[in-house]
Amino acid sequence: MDFPRALRDRRTLRRLSQLELALRAGTTQRHLSFIESGRSVPGRNMVVRLAEGLELPLRERNELLVAAGYAPAYPESSLDDPALAPVRTAIGHILRGHLPYPALVVDRDGGLVAANEAFGLITEDADPDLLGAGANVYRLALHPRGLAPRIGNLAEWARHILTRLGHLPELRDELARHVPALEPSAGQLGFAVPLHLRTSLGELRLLTTVTTFATAVDVTLAELKLEAFLPADATTAGILRAFAGGTSETDPGTAPGRALGVV
């Protein structure tokens, strides 16, 4: 990778001027101009400061360091690494604490890491091949053998998912083939796209939130996303409470988080 070009492309993508990035990185516009033109070779600390100034994800910071000829600064641990045991414990607490509402944790590519018991209501009747540890939740959501047949606003919800897959073009193209044409809808809440999902207990109307480990210094941890579902109306809240009351924490079929060995 051409480091000057990689740096310039990332700065341009974020619509930062050389002066703005220089101020963030604690250097001068002249020095940054020399770096981007290849006339000056930055030290390791300067590359780190530039990456921080660009607010790059940790993976991209490592890539920028490698492009400049330096070793990566941020480790990429396996989730079963003993060093991440406190993280696994924290994830378990968060997932259980979100009950009776569904919540799950996914990795960078949408692979399922863990989920709480309430997620079982969302995935009912889905093909078992689309479920389990490592299963891609985006494929689960839009595949004809996944949630798609039960989503009342599939076109609307699918577009919401596809916009998140810019870094996964092959998966995006695959899933886009399952998405119907998007037509104007009067059912939106105005501030968010709700998921309308038919279940055996009634129709759910759900909003989603995404949480990340903002202070992570490990690539794997930084790329984890906690996706939590919240009821958009009282009926949905009641259905989720009823489902939670009828599940057994010791039943592995209704405790996917425990089955994945994370909570």
Secondary structure as GFF3:
##gff-version 3
##sequence-region A 1 263
A	DSSP	alpha_helix	3	13	.	.	.	ID=ss1
A	DSSP	alpha_helix	18	25	.	.	.	ID=ss2
A	DSSP	alpha_helix	29	37	.	.	.	ID=ss3
A	DSSP	alpha_helix	44	53	.	.	.	ID=ss4
A	DSSP	alpha_helix	58	67	.	.	.	ID=ss5
A	DSSP	three_ten_helix	82	84	.	.	.	ID=ss6
A	DSSP	alpha_helix	85	97	.	.	.	ID=ss7
A	DSSP	beta_strand	103	106	.	.	.	ID=ss8
A	DSSP	beta_strand	112	115	.	.	.	ID=ss9
A	DSSP	alpha_helix	119	122	.	.	.	ID=ss10
A	DSSP	three_ten_helix	128	130	.	.	.	ID=ss11
A	DSSP	alpha_helix	137	142	.	.	.	ID=ss12
A	DSSP	three_ten_helix	148	150	.	.	.	ID=ss13
A	DSSP	alpha_helix	154	162	.	.	.	ID=ss14
A	DSSP	alpha_helix	169	176	.	.	.	ID=ss15
A	DSSP	beta_strand	195	199	.	.	.	ID=ss16
A	DSSP	beta_strand	202	211	.	.	.	ID=ss17
A	DSSP	alpha_helix	219	223	.	.	.	ID=ss18
A	DSSP	beta_strand	225	231	.	.	.	ID=ss19
A	DSSP	alpha_helix	234	245	.	.	.	ID=ss20
A	DSSP	three_ten_helix	252	254	.	.	.	ID=ss21
A	DSSP	alpha_helix	256	259	.	.	.	ID=ss22
###
